[in-house]
Amino acid sequence: MAVVVGFLRDHRVVTATLLVGLLGGALELAGLADAARWAVSIFALAVAALQARGMVADLRAGTYGVDILAVTAIVSTVLVGEYWAALVVCLMLSGGEALEDYAAGRARRELSALLERAPQVGHRLLPDGTVDDVAVTELVVGEEVLVKPHELVPVDGVLLSDDATFDESSLTGESLPVDRRRGDDLLSGSVNGGEAVRVRVTAAAADSQYQRIVELVREAQDSKAPFVRLADRVAVPFTAVAFLIAGLAWALSGDPTRFAEVLVVATPCPLIIAAPVAFMAGMSRSASNGVIVKGGGTLEQLARVRTVAFDKTGTLTYGTPRVARVEVADGLSPDEVLSLAAAVEQYSSHPLAAAIVAAARRRRLPVQAASDVEEVTAHGVRAVVGGRTVVVGKATFVAGEVSGVRDVALPPGQTGVHVGVAGCYAGVVALADEIRAETVETLAGLHRAGVGTTMMLTGDAEPTARHIAAEIGIDDVRAGLLPEHKVDALRAVTSRPVMMVGDGVNDAPVLAVADVGVAMGAKGSTAASESADVVVLLDDLYRTVRAVQIGRRTMRVAWQAIGIGVGFSVALMLVAAAGLLPAIVGAWMQEVVDLTCILWALLASRPGREERADQARVEALRAERARAPRAPVGRASLARQ
C-alpha cells in the first residue's frame, strides 16, 4: 500500500488522469454525458497546455522532440469530440514518464547498489584493546580497525590477521570469494567472511578504492550520451512524416476525425526514453562485470572503436618480474638452483630477489634458512646454506667468488641472476616481465568484436617490445616512447575511434587524449583512473573486450528500440489514415507500443548471443589452461651451450 501511495504521490499527473477518468465514467453512468465530456475535455486541454509550456522551454534550450505531436493529438481529439481518446493520450504521456522512472531505476540497480553500500562506520581499535565506533572519515592512516563478520571493509588497508576470506564481487565483478593472508592489501567495500579480522589503515576514506568507485559511478549517472540527443533529432523528421500522413488523411477523406486518429498513434515515447534506458542498462551491466563506464557517450564510442592501443608494462604484462626459466651448469637440477638462490635472496630487498623467492614458493620448493648473509648493494648476496657458500647476483659479482661463470645470451626482455655454489658456477635464473595469461585471448577477442588494429605504445627498448609483440600478435609496435611521444602517436592514428589501455601514472596523458581511455584500475595508479573514461576494477585484461562488447550491444539494442517504436507507429498511422483505427483504440495501441519498446531497451542489461558464445569460448580456454601441467623452470645445460 505504501508503494502505491508513494507512486501516486510522485506521479501526480498520472493520479489526476485516473481520477478524472473515474469522475467522467461516473458522470456517464449517471446520464450526465455532457458534464462528462466537459470535465474530461477541460482536463485534457490543461495537460496539453502544460505539455506545450514544457515544449517551449525545451525549444529555447535547443532540444527538439515529439512534444508537438502530443499537444496536437490532445487538442485535435478534443475538437472532434473524441475526448476519451484525449484522456488516454494524457495517461500515455504521464504513464510513459512513470515507466521511464521504473525502467531506468531497474537498469541502474548495479550502480545504485554501490552508492547505497558505501561504508559509513569503522571500528577503531584502541591501545587498551577496546573498540571505538567512528565515522569512516575519521580513520587515519596507520590506525588499526576491526572488521566484524559480514561487514564491509571501511577503508583500504593491510590484513593483520593470519588469513581471511572476502567477497569482492561488488568491486571487481569476481563472483568467487577471495582468500587473503597476513600482509595482503584489502580494498574498501570488500565484504568480510565469517570471522572478525584486524586491518591496518593505509588510505583515508576519501582516497580509498570504494570512494573512488562511488565518484566514478556518480559521474556515470549524471551523464547523457550524445546518442540520446541523436535520438531526439530522429523525432524531427518523424514529426514531419506524422503531420504529412495526418494532413493527407484529412484532405482525402474530408473528415477531420482522421487527422486526430492519425496523431493519436504518432506520439512515440521510445524516441524520448528508450535510448536513455538502454544506456543506463548498459552501464549497469558494465558495473556488474567489474568495468565502470563514466558516461553514456563513452558507450557510444566503445561501440565504434576501430583501433586499440596498449601500454606494455602492467597492461599486456603483469608489470613485475617473474622467473621465466633456469639455465643450469652440470651438477645441479633447475629446482635445486632455484631453491638455493631463494634461500639467499630471501634476505635481500631487491625486486628480483622477491621474484626468485616467490617462484620457489609457488613451486613448493624448500627455502632454507641461511647464515652469514652479506649483501653488496646493486651487485649481489652471499650466504651459507646447508654448509655450502652460495653466491647470487650479477655475473661480474659471482665471477669474483666462483669459477666457470659463463656469459649467457638471454632473449630480449629477460635479465639474468647468476648463482654460484661451493666455489662452482651453478647456473643463471632468467627473469622477465611475464605476459599476462589472458593477453593473447584479449587481442583475439577485440578482433572478433570488430577492432581492426591493435597497437603497443611503450617506453621499452625496440628489441624487447618487438619480442613481446611477436609472441602475442600485436599489429603495430611503437617503442622507446616518452609520455608525450605516446600522445603524438595516438593523435596520428587515422582509424578512429581509438581506445587506449594503460595503468600507470605515465599513461594518464595518453588516456586523456584517447577517444576512449581505459585504466586498469585494480593495481593501477589513481592518476590513470582519473584520466580514463573507463576503469577496469578487476585485474583482468579481457574486461576490455567485455567493455567493447557491451558498448556494441547497448547501441544495437537502443537503435532496435527506436526502430520498433517508429515502425509500429508509422504502421498504426497508415491504418488510422484509412479509417480503420478509432482514436480510443489507437491510443491504447500506442501505449502497448511504448511499453514494448521500453522493455526491449532493457535487453541491453543482458548479453547477446555472440557475447555468450565468446564468453563460453574464453571460459573453455581458461579451464584448459588451468588443467595444463606447469612447465618446468628450465632444462637447458650451460655445459652444452
N, C-alpha and C positions, 0 to 999 in steps of 0.2 A: 504493500500500500504506500509506504514511504517513497518507494522508487517511482511509482506512478505520479504521486503528488509532486515530487521533485521534477519529473519530466514536464508536467503541465505548467509548473511554475517557470521553468527555464525556457519553454517554448510557448509564449503567451498567444501568438497569432494562431498556432495550432489549436490551442484551447478555445480561443474566441470563435474560430471557424466551426469547431464541433458544437459549441453552444448555440451558435446562430443556426446551424443545421437542425439541431433538436427543436429550437424555437419555431423555425419555419415548418418543420414536419408537424408539430403540434397545431399550428395555425391552419395548415392544410386539412388536418383531420377534423378540426372544429368548423370547417366550412368557410374559413376566412382566407380564401385563396389570394385575394388582393393584398391583404395585410402581409401574408407570407412573401408574396412577390416583392413588396416594398422593403420589407426587413432584409431579405437576402440580397436584393439589388443594392441597397444603400451600403450594406456591409462590404459587398464585393467591390463597389466603386471606391470605398475608403481604402481597402487593401491595394487597389490599383494606384491610388494616389500615393500611398506610402512607397510602393514599388517605383513609381515614377520619380519620386524625390531621391530615392537611392540611385536610380539610373542617372539622373542629372549629376549627382555627386561623383559617380564613377566616371562619367564623361569628362568632368572637369579634372579628374585625377589621371586621365589618359587611359582608362580601362574601358574596353568595349565588350559587350556581352549580348545575351539574348533577352535582356530585360524588356526591351521594347516590344518583343513578341508577346510576352506575358501580359503587359499592360494592355496591348491592343486586343488580345484574346478575351480578357475580362470585360473590357468596355463593349466590344462588339457583341458578345453573348448576352450581355445585359440589354443592349439596344434592340436585339431581335427577339427578346423575351425568353431566352434560354438561361434564366437566372440560376437554375440548379447546376447547370454546366459551369457557370461562372464560379459558383461556390466550390465545385470540385477542383477547378483550376487554382483557387486560393488555397485549398487544402494541399494540392500538389506542390505548390511553391513553398509553403511553410513546412509541410512534411518533408520536402526534399532537404531543407536545411537540417531538420532533425535527423534524417537518415545520414546526412554527411557527418554530423557530430558523432553518431554511433559508429559509422564505418571508420572514420579517421581515428576514433578512440580505440577501436579494435586493432587497427593497423599499428597504433603507437604503443601497444602493450609492452613490447620488449624495451622500448626506450623509456617509457614512464616507469617501468619497474626499477630501472637503475636509479632514477631520481628518488623514488619513494623509499628505496632501501639504503640510502646514504647513511653511513654510520653517524650517530649523534653523541654517544656516550662512551667513554673509556674508563676502565677500572685501573686506576693508578696504584701501583704497589709502593707502599711507604717503607722506610728503613726498618720499622718495627714489625713488618710482616702484615700489617693491616692494609685494607683496600679502601681507596677514596674514589668515589664515582665523580668524574668531572666531564665537562663538555670536551669533545674531541679537539676543539680549537685551543684548549688549554694544555694539551700534551706537548712536551718539549723533547727535542732530540736527546737521546741518552737515557731517558727515563724507562722504567720497566712497567709494563702493563699486564694485567691478567685478562685472558680471553676465555670466557666460560664456554661450556659445551654448546654447540649450535649457534654461537654468536658470530657476528661479523668482526673481522679484524679491523679495528678503528682507523689505524694509520699504517703506513709502510713500516716494516720492522724486520728484525732478525730473530729467528726462533731460538730461545734459550733452553727450552725443554728438550729432552732427548730425541723425541720424534712425535709426529702428529700427522693427521690426515685432514686435508682441506678440500672444500668444494669451490672451485674457481670458475664454475660454468658461467656465472653472470658477467665475469670479466673477460674471459678468453673464449668462451664457447665450448671448452673441453668438458664433455659430459661426465667423464670418469673422475672419481676422487683422486687427488694428488697427494702422494706421501712426501713429507718434508722431514729433514733431520736437523739436529742442532747446528746452528750456523747458517742455515738456508735463509734466503730472503723471502719475505712474505708480503703479499700485496694487500693493501686495504680493500675491504669489500669481500675478501675470501671468507667462506663460512667454515668455522672450526668444526671438527668432528665431535666425538663423544666424550672427550676428556679436556679438562681445563689446561691451558698452556701459558707459559710466560714468554713475553715478547719484549725485545728492546727496541724503542722507537728510533727510527733512522731518518724520518722526514716528518715535518709538521703536517697537519691535516690539509692545508691549502696546497702543499707540494706533493701529496700522496697520490698514488695511482688512481684511486677511486674518484677523488675530486677532479682530477684531470679528465676522466671519462665523463663525469657529470657535466663539465663545462663543454665538452665536445657534443654531448647529447643536446644541451640547451641550444647550441649553435644550429644543430641539425633541425630541431623542432621549430626554430624561428625562421628557417629559410623558406624561400619559394622558388621553385625551379623555373628557368626560362621556358621550359616546355609547357608549363601551365599557362604562361602568358601566350604562347603559341596556340594552345587550345582555345583560349579566349578569342584570339583572332580568327579561328575557324568559324566562330559564331557569326562573323560579319557576312561572309558570302552565304552562309546558311540562312540568315535572316532575309537577305535579298531574295533567295530562292523561295522561301516560305511566302513572302508577300506577293511574289510573282504568281505562284500557284493559286493563292487565295484570290488575287485580283482576277485572274483568268476564269476561275470557277464562278465568281460572281458575274463577270461580264458575259460568259457563255450561257449561264443558266438564267440570268436575270433575277436571281434570288439572293438577297444579302445574307441569308442564313448560311449559305455555302461558305461565304467569306469567314464567318465566325467558326464554322465547323472545322475548316482547314487550320486556322490559327490555334484552335484548342489543342491540336496534336502537334503543334510546332513550337513547343516550349521544352527543349531537351536539357534537363538538368545535367546530364552526363558531360556536356561541354563545360559546365562550370565546376563540377565536383569530382568527376571520375578520375581525371588526371591527378589532382592532389591526393586522392585516396590511394591510387596506385603507387605514387611516390612515397607516401608515408608507409605503406605496406612494404615497399622495397627497402626502405631504411630500417624498418623494424626487423626484417629478415637478415639484413646485413649485421645488425647488432647481435642477433641470436647466433650468428656464425663467427662472432669474435672480430667483426670488422665495423668500425664506426665511420659512417659517411657523414661529413659535416654539413652537407647541403643537398637539396633536391637537384640543383643544377649539376652537381658532381655526378649523380646517377646518369644524367643525360650524356655527359662527357664520357663516362665509363662505357656506355653502350656503343659509342662511336670510336673507341680507341683503335688506332691503326699501328702505332709504334709503342713499344715498352722498353724503357732503358733501366738498367740496374747498376747500382754501386756493387762492387765486388765484396770487399771485406765486411763481414757481418750481415750481408744480404744474400748473395749467392753462396757464400761460405759461412761457417759458424763464427768467424771472427776471433777465434782463439786457436793457438797451436795444438795439434794433436799428433800422436805418433802415427806415422804412415807405414813404416817398416823398420826392421832391424837387420843391418848387414853385419855378419859375424866373420871373424877370423877362425882358424882351426882351434878346436879345443872346447868351446862352449856353445850351447844352443842359444837361439834368439831369446827364448824365455829367461834363460839364466842371465844373459847380458842385461836384459831389461830389468830383471829383479834386482841385480846388484847396483845398476845405475839408480834405480828408485830408492834403494836403501841409503845411498849417499845424498841424492838430490832432495830427499825429504827435509833436509836441514837448510836448504837454500831458499832464498826469496825470489829467485829469478823465475819469470813466467814459463820458460822452457822446462825448468825443474818441476814445476807443478804439473805440467802436461805429462812428463815422464812418470811421475808418481801416480797420477790419475789413470794412465794407461795400464800400469801394473796392477792396480786395484780392480780395474774393470775386468781384467783377465784373471782375477783371483790368484795372482802370483804372490808369494811371500815377500813382504817388505821388512827386512830385518832391522833391528836397531844397530847403529854404527857408533864407533868410539873414535876419539882423537880427530874430530871433524875440524877441518881448516878450509875456509873459503877464501879464494883470491878473487876479489871483485872484478867482474867483467871477464874473467878468464876461466874459472872452474873451481871444483871442490875435490879435496882428497879426504879419505877417511879409512878406518879399518872396519871391515865387515867379515864376521866369521873367521877372524885371524888372518885375513888377506887384505892387503892395501889396495884400495880401489880409487882410481882417479877418473874424474868425469869433467868434460869441458871442451874448450876449443882444441883443434888439432895441435897447435903450437904448444899449448899448455900441457897436454897429455904427452906430447913427444919429449918434453923435458923430464918426464917421470918414468916412461917406459920405452921399450924398443919396438921397432917394427911398425910404427904408425904409417898408414898409407893415405894418400890423397884420394878420396872417393868422389867420383863425379856424380852429383845428385841432379835430378831433374829440376827445371825451373820452378821456383816457388817453394822448394824444400831447403831446410837448413839441417846441418848435422851436429850432434853432440857425441863426441868420441869418448870411448871407455877403455881404460887400461886396468888389468887385474894382475896382481902379484908380479909386477915388472914386465908383463907382456901385453901387447895390444890385443884387445878383445873384440872390438868392432865399433860400429857407429849407429846411433839411434837417429833415424831421419824423421824430422817433424815438418808439418805443413799445416797451413790453414785449410782444413778439410772442407770439401764441397758438401753442402747440405744434402741430406739424403733425398729431399723432395725437389731439388733444383731441376733435374732433367725432366721430371714429370710436369713441373710447373711450366717450363718453356714449351713443352709439347701441348699442354692444356691451353696455353694462351693462343697458340697457332690454331688449335681446334676451335677456339672461341671466336676466331676471325682476325686476330692480330697478325699483321703482315711481316713486321720486322722487330727483332729483339736486338738490343744494344747493351754493351758493357762500358760504363764510364768509370775509370779507376785511376788512382794515382800510382798504382803499382808499375813496375818496370814492364816494358813491352814483352820480353820472353815469358815472364810469369803470367801476364794477362792472356797471351795467346795460347799458352799451355792449358790454362783453365777453360778458355773459350772452346778449344778443340774437344775437350772432354765432355762439355755439357751441351754443345751445339748452338752457341750464340752466333747470330748473323753478322754483327758489326762490332768491332772492338776498338775502343779509344783508350790508350794507356798513357801513363805519365802526366795525368791532368791535375792541375790545381783546381780548387772550387770554382774560380772564375772561368777556367777553361771548360769545365763541365757545363756551366751556364751557357757559354758561347756554342758549345756542341749541340746542346738541346735546342737552342733557338734556331740553329741551322737546319734542323730536321724538317723535311718537306711533307712527309706523310703524317698528317695530323688528324685528330688529336694525339698527343704523345703523353704517355704516363711514365713517371719516374718513380722508382722504388729505392729507398735508402734507409739508413738507420742512424747515422752518426751526426755530430754537430756540423761536420764539414759538408753534409748533404743538405742542410737547411736551405741554402740559397737556391740550389737547383730544384729542390722540391717546390719552392715558392714560385718559380717561373714556369714549371711544367703545367700543361693543361690540366693534368690530374697528378698531384703529388701524393705518394703512398709511403707512409712511415711504418717501419717495422717497430712498433712501439713496445713490444714485450720486454726487450732488452735495450732498446734504442734510447737516444737522448730526448730530453724534453724539447730542445730546440727543433729537432726534426719533426716531432709530433705537432708542434705548434705551427710549423710552416706548411704542413701537409694538408691535403683535402680529405684524405682517408687515412685512418690509423688502424693497423692490424694488431690486435691485442694479444693474439696467440703467436708463439714463436714458430710459425709455420708459413713458409713462403707460398705454399699453394693457395693460401687465402686470397692472394692477389687474383688468382684465376676465378675464385668464387665471386670476388667483387665485380669483375668484368661480366661474369655470367648473370649476376643479379641485376646489374645495370641494363643489360640487353633484355632480360626477361621483363623488367619493370617497364621499359619503353614499349616493348611489344604489347604487353597487356594494356597499357594506357591507350595506345592507338586503337587496339581492338575494342575497348570500352567505348571510345568516342565513335568508332565506325559503327558499332551496334546501335548506339543512340541515334546517330544521323540517318543510318539506313532504315531503321524501323520508322523513324519519324517521317521521312520522305514517303515511305510506302503508305503510312496511315494518311498522310496529306492527300495523296493521289486517290485513295479510297474515299476520303471525305469530299474531295472535289467532285467526285462522281455522284455524290448524294447518297452514298451507301453507308455512311457512318454518322449517326446522330451525335450532336455535340456532347450530351451527357455520357454516352458510351465511349466516345473518343477521349474524353477527359480521363476516364478510368483506365483506358488502354494506355495512355501516355504515362500514367502513374506506374503501371506494370513495367513499361519500358525503362523508366528511370531506375526503379528498384533493381531490375535485371542488370543494368549497366554498372551500378554501384557494386553489386555482388561480384560481377565479373572483374572489376578493378581490384577487388580484394584477392584475386588469384595471384597477384604479384607477391603475396606473402608466402607462396608455396613454389617449390622448384618445378620447372618444366620437365618434359620427357628427356630432352637432351642432357639437362643438368643431372637428372637422376642416373642416366646411363653413364655419364662421365664420373659421377661420384662412386658408382659401383666399380668402374674400371680402376679408379685410384685406390679404393679400399682393397681390391684384389691384389694390386701390385704391392701395396704396403704389407699385406698379410704374407705374401710370398717372400718379401724381403725379410720379414721378421722370422720366418721359418728357416731361411738360409743359414748355413753354418758360418760362424765368424771366421774370417780369413786369418791365417797365421800371420804373426807380426813380421816374419822375414824368413827367407830360405837361402838367399844367396850367400856364398862364401867369398870373403875378400881374398882368400888364397887363390881362388880360381880367376880373379879379375886381372 
